[in-house]
Amino acid sequence: MTEAGQSADFWTTYQPGFRFSEKEPGTPEFFSEVERHRYELEPHIRKIVDFPRWAGSRVLEVGCGVATDGLQFARARAKYTGLDSSERALDLARRRFEFEDAAGEFVAGSATNLPFDDETFDLVYSHGVLHHIPETRKAVAEMHRVLKPSGTALVMLYHRRSLNYYVNILLIRRLLALLLLAPGAPRVLGAVTGEPAAIAGHRALLRAHGLRYLLDRSLFLSNNTDGPGNPLSKVYSRDEALALFEPFASVNTTVRFLNLRVYPAGDRLARTRIATALERRVGWHLYVRAQK
């Protein structure tokens, strides 16, 4: 199977939000729980995006998923369009909007070949999507094309120079992966983390790739951001992000989210003054705001 096919299969069966709710997908209870968890875990999203600012504007979300953020745009009276390559995600997004009688349009398509005319949107928004695409630069070029003059692209990428990348992923997760070689360790780690399926997935990868699973940064990163089986994840420094958005007239970056949930009392720690200051330097979410 091609990388594109693997990616489509992965994101069809593993939509963000599924692991944060045990409710039946597509029910009001499911959507409510996914929304609550998203903004409790990542409260910076509301501040960075400033949904009310886009009232009356034409907004395109690239990789809308189940449209949790999309609904915030719609509630703010933006003219919202959500695009995703997963029909399952789009079906759930439409149902979410129907429950609230919210206005929005949903389109199946690719980030690297947007099915829209030039200079159509005031804002193109994408949160945690472009770093999963092999042709990220092409996707950025497509954003630039469909934006109106002076329009804005707002994109979240994974941050290379972050606590999460160097400590959580490359150090702690590697050590935990090594522990999976010990007898009984997968069962214990599955119980401790509450994610036995994920632990089994990492053990299978370790068996399939051997030590290469631990030593190949790209392979390990991809399987330790959004779950084992994820075909691709990439990280960007601020300078790399600026270069990626070079076609735009002006580009600014900001960093948020330490991702401390893996630590005891991590959510409470993330709200401290020290953590709030630290996340602006070594946070996991690198936001790029680019104006055409």
N, C-alpha and C positions, 0 to 999 in steps of 0.2 A: 504493500500500500504506500502511496506517496505521502510525503510530509503533510501536504495540504489535506489529504484524506484523513490522516491520523488526527490532525488538528480538529477537523470538522466533527469526527466521531467523538473525540474527547469532550468538546464544548457542547455537543448535543446531549450527552449523558451526564455531564458534570457542570451544571450551571452554578455560578456563584450564588450563594444564598441557600442552596440545598442542604449543605452541611450545618447550617445555623438554625434549621427548623426541622422538627420531627413531624410537623403537621403535613397533611396531604397537599402536595403541590397543586396550586390553582385554587385553593380554598381561601376565603377571606382571612381565616386564622393564619394560614401560611404567609400570605402577603404582609399581614400586620406584624408578624414575628420577624420576618426578614427585614422589614423597614426599621423596626425598633432596634434590632441588633446592629444594623449598618451604621446608624447615626449615633448609637451609644459607643460603639467601638471606634468610629472615625468621625467624631464631631467636627473636625476641621473641614470636612467636605462642604458643609453648609456655608462656612465662612469664606472658603476659597472661591466657591462657585457663585455665591450670592444670587440664588435663584430669582428673587423678586426683581433684580436688576434687569432681567430679560423679558419682562412683561411686554407683550406686543411684538417681540422680535421673532424672526424665523430661526429656529434652533434645530440643528441636526445632531443627534447623538450617534456616534459610530461605535457599534458594539453595545447595543442598549441592554442586552440580556433581558431580564424580566422587568426592566424599566422602573426600577426603584427611584433612581435619580430622575428619570424621565417624568415620573408623576409629579415630582417637585416643580419641574418646569411648567407642566400643565396647570398645576394649582396656582402658579404665579401668572397664569394667562399668557404664557409664551405660545407661539405657533410651533408646536413640537412635532418632529419627525424622528422616529427611532429606526435604525438600520442594524440588522444582525444577519449572520450567515446561518444561524440555527433556527429552523422552523419551530422547534419546541419552545425556544425562548420567546419567539414572536407570538406564538399562541398564548403563552402565559402573560406576556405583556399586554396583549389586546384584552384578555380577560380582566387583568388588573385595572385597566382604564374603564372597562365596562362597569365594574363594581362601583366606581366613583362617578360614573357618567362624565368622565374627563375627555376632553378633545385631544386627539392625536392621530398621527398617521404612522403606520408601520410597514417597512419595506424590507424584503429579503435581498441581500446583496453583499458585495465584498468591499472592504475598506480600500483596496487597491484599485478598484474600478467602480467608483460611486455612480449610481444610476440617476444623476441629477445634472441639470444644465449648469453652465458656468455662472458664477456670481448670483447664487440663489439664496444663500443663508447669511444671517448676521453673526451667528455663532456656530462653530462646529466644535462639539465637545466629545471627549473620549477619555474614559477613566479606567486605566488598567487593562488596555486592550492592545495598543500598538506594539508593546514589547513582546507580544506573543506572535507577531507577524514576521515572516522572513523578510519581506520587502517593506520594511517600515518607512524607508525614505520615499517610496512610491506612494504609500498611504498619506504621508505628509503633503506630497505634491498634489494629491487629489483634494485634500482639505483646502489647500491654497486655491485650487481651481474653482471650487464651488462656493467659496466665500465672496461676498460682495466687497467692493473697495472699502477699505478701513474695517472690514470684518475681523472677528477674533477667533482664533483657535485656542482652546483650553484643553490641555492633555496631561494626564498623569502617567508617568513612566516609573519603573523601578529604579531606585537610586543606587549607583555602584558604591559610592563613598558613604555607606550607611552602617549603622550598628547592626541592622538586621542581616545585611549581606556578609559582612566580615566576621561577626560574632555568632549570630543565631544560625545562619546557614552553613558557612564554611568551617566553623569550629564546633558548635554544640551539636548540630544535626549530624555532622560527620562522626562525632564520638558516639552518638546514639545509634547510628547505622552500624558502627563497629560492634556495639553491644549485641546486635541482632544475631551475631555469630555464636553467641553463648547459648547453651541449652536452656530452654525455658524463658529466655529473654523476650521473644516476641509476645508471648502471653502476658507477661508482666507489663511491658511497655504499652501494649494495647489497652490494658486495664487502667494504667496510670493516665494515659493521654485521652482515653475515651474514644479512640479512633483505631480499633483493631483492624479494620479493612485497610486503612492507610499503612499501618505497620506491616501488614502482610504484603502490600504492594511494594514497599521498600525492600523487604526481605527477598521478594522475587527478583527485583532489579539487581540486588547484590549477588544473588545466585547466578543470574544471567550474565552479568558483566564482570563479576569478580572485583578486584581492587580498582579496576578502571572506573567503576561507579563512584568511588570516593575521590579518585585523582583527577578525573576529567571535570573541570569546573563547569563547563557548559551543560554536560549531562546531569551533573548533580544539582545545579541550579534549577534547571527546567523541572526536575521532579520534586523539588523542595520549596516551591513557591505556591503553586495552586493544586498540588497533589501529585502522587505518583501516576505516571502515564501521560502527564502533560508534555506534548512534543517539544515545546520551545518556550523559554523565557529568556529575556535579555535584560541587562542592567546598563545604565547610562550615567556618566558623570555630568556635571553641569556644562562643562565645555563641550562634551559630546552631544548633549541636547541642543545647545546653541548652534552647533554645526549642522545638526539634523534639520533645524528650522531656518536655515540660511536664506531660503527664498522669501521670507517675510521681512517687512520693513523694520519691525522692532520686535525684540524677543526678551522676555524676562523670566526668571526662574525663582521658585521658592520651594522649600522643603518642609515636610511635616511627617508625623506618625512614626514613633519609635518601634511600634509593634512589640509591646512588652507582655502580651497575653500569655506567652509561654512560661513566664516567671510567676512564682507565688505572689499573689496580690499585685500582679502586673498592671491590671486596669486602674487600680487605685494609685499606684506609683506613677502611671502615665499622666495623672492629673496634677502632680506636684509642680511647683515652680521650677525646680531644677530640670525636670523632664521636659517641661514646656519650652525652656530655653534650649535644651540640648537637641530637641527634635528639629529645630530650625537649622541645625548644622549637619546632623547625621541621621535625619529621618529617612524612612524607606520610600516615601512617596515624593517624587520629584515632579512638581507642577511646572508646566511650560505654558506661558501666556504669550501668544504671538499675534501681532496685528499685521494685516495685509497692507 
